[in-house]
């Protein structure tokens, strides 16, 4: 068995709550990929935006199926000011997407829950797809 060289990376995890979250997550990903700063960092290889399928549990820890989430992985942005800039850029992008979605589709946009994590490693990346 070969040993993988896994390098842990800080990442911002985004989960949407509400109906049709798979479609909404894909739409949010497409929106964030076009945000100027995020697009620039992605091109430079400093950030990767992944969509992953994760198991979902109810409040009591019982499995309820799978859901999609976005993981914005900081590849070359390890200094605290750069991570703060990344968070601000994602926050602006989510707010703009939510406002646009509300204007175009009406109704209440899904709530976006974000958290920082360090569980993004090079070995579990899906290559941004």
C-alpha positions as CSV (number, residue, x, y, z in Angstrom):
1,X,0.0,0.0,0.0
2,X,1.4,3.4,-0.9
3,X,1.2,6.3,1.5
4,X,-0.4,9.4,0.2
5,X,1.1,12.8,0.9
6,X,-1.9,14.7,2.1
7,X,-1.5,18.4,2.7
8,X,-4.2,20.0,4.8
9,X,-5.7,23.2,3.4
10,X,-7.9,25.7,5.1
11,X,-11.3,25.9,3.3
12,X,-14.6,27.7,3.6
13,X,-17.5,25.2,3.6
14,X,-20.9,26.5,2.3
15,X,-24.1,24.6,2.8
16,X,-27.5,25.7,1.7
17,X,-30.7,25.0,3.5
18,X,-34.1,24.8,1.9
19,X,-35.8,23.1,-1.0
20,X,-33.9,22.1,-4.2
21,X,-30.5,22.7,-2.6
22,X,-28.7,20.7,-5.3
23,X,-29.8,23.1,-8.1
24,X,-29.2,26.1,-5.8
25,X,-25.7,24.9,-4.8
26,X,-24.7,24.5,-8.5
27,X,-26.1,28.0,-9.3
28,X,-24.2,29.5,-6.3
29,X,-21.0,27.8,-7.5
30,X,-21.3,29.1,-11.0
31,X,-22.0,32.6,-9.6
32,X,-18.9,32.5,-7.3
33,X,-16.7,31.2,-10.1
34,X,-17.5,34.5,-12.0
35,X,-16.8,36.8,-9.0
36,X,-13.8,38.9,-10.1
37,X,-11.5,38.2,-7.2
38,X,-12.4,34.5,-6.9
39,X,-12.0,34.0,-10.6
40,X,-8.6,35.7,-10.5
41,X,-7.4,33.5,-7.6
42,X,-8.8,30.4,-9.2
43,X,-6.9,31.2,-12.4
44,X,-3.7,31.8,-10.4
45,X,-4.1,28.5,-8.6
46,X,-4.6,30.1,-5.2
47,X,-8.2,29.0,-4.7
48,X,-10.2,25.9,-5.8
49,X,-14.0,25.8,-5.7
50,X,-15.4,22.3,-5.3
51,X,-18.9,20.9,-5.1
52,X,-19.0,17.8,-2.9
53,X,-21.7,15.3,-1.8
54,X,-21.9,14.8,1.9
55,X,-24.1,12.7,4.2
56,X,-26.9,14.6,6.0
57,X,-28.2,13.7,9.5
58,X,-31.2,14.9,11.4
59,X,-30.9,16.6,14.8
60,X,-30.6,13.3,16.5
61,X,-27.8,12.0,14.3
62,X,-29.9,9.7,12.1
63,X,-28.9,9.6,8.4
64,X,-31.3,11.4,6.1
65,X,-29.5,11.0,2.7
66,X,-26.9,13.1,0.9
67,X,-26.6,16.8,0.0
68,X,-24.2,19.0,-1.9
69,X,-22.0,21.6,-0.4
70,X,-19.4,24.0,-1.7
71,X,-15.8,23.9,-0.5
72,X,-13.7,26.9,-1.3
73,X,-10.2,25.7,-0.7
74,X,-7.3,28.1,-0.1
75,X,-4.3,26.6,-1.9
76,X,-1.9,29.5,-1.9
77,X,-3.6,31.9,0.6
78,X,-2.3,30.8,3.9
79,X,-1.6,34.2,5.5
80,X,-4.4,35.5,7.7
81,X,-5.1,38.7,5.8
82,X,-5.5,36.8,2.6
83,X,-7.9,34.3,4.2
84,X,-9.9,37.3,5.5
85,X,-10.0,38.7,1.9
86,X,-11.2,35.3,0.7
87,X,-14.0,35.2,3.3
88,X,-15.0,38.8,2.4
89,X,-15.1,38.0,-1.3
90,X,-17.2,34.8,-0.8
91,X,-19.5,36.7,1.5
92,X,-20.0,39.5,-1.1
93,X,-20.6,36.9,-3.8
94,X,-23.1,35.0,-1.7
95,X,-25.0,38.2,-0.8
96,X,-25.1,39.3,-4.5
97,X,-26.2,35.9,-5.7
98,X,-28.9,35.8,-3.1
99,X,-30.2,39.2,-4.1
100,X,-30.1,38.4,-7.8
101,X,-31.8,35.0,-7.2
102,X,-34.6,36.7,-5.2
103,X,-35.2,39.3,-8.0
104,X,-35.2,36.7,-10.8
105,X,-37.0,33.8,-9.1
106,X,-38.9,35.5,-6.3
107,X,-39.5,33.8,-3.0
108,X,-37.0,33.4,-0.2
109,X,-33.5,32.4,-1.3
110,X,-32.0,29.5,0.6
111,X,-30.0,30.3,3.7
112,X,-26.3,29.9,3.3
113,X,-24.4,28.4,6.3
114,X,-20.6,28.9,6.2
115,X,-17.8,27.6,8.4
116,X,-14.0,27.4,8.2
117,X,-12.6,24.0,8.1
118,X,-9.1,22.4,7.7
119,X,-10.4,19.1,6.4
120,X,-9.7,19.9,2.7
121,X,-6.7,17.8,1.6
122,X,-5.2,17.4,-1.8
123,X,-6.1,13.7,-1.9
124,X,-9.8,14.2,-1.4
125,X,-10.2,16.9,-4.0
126,X,-12.6,16.3,-6.9
127,X,-10.6,18.6,-9.2
128,X,-13.2,21.3,-8.9
129,X,-15.9,19.2,-10.5
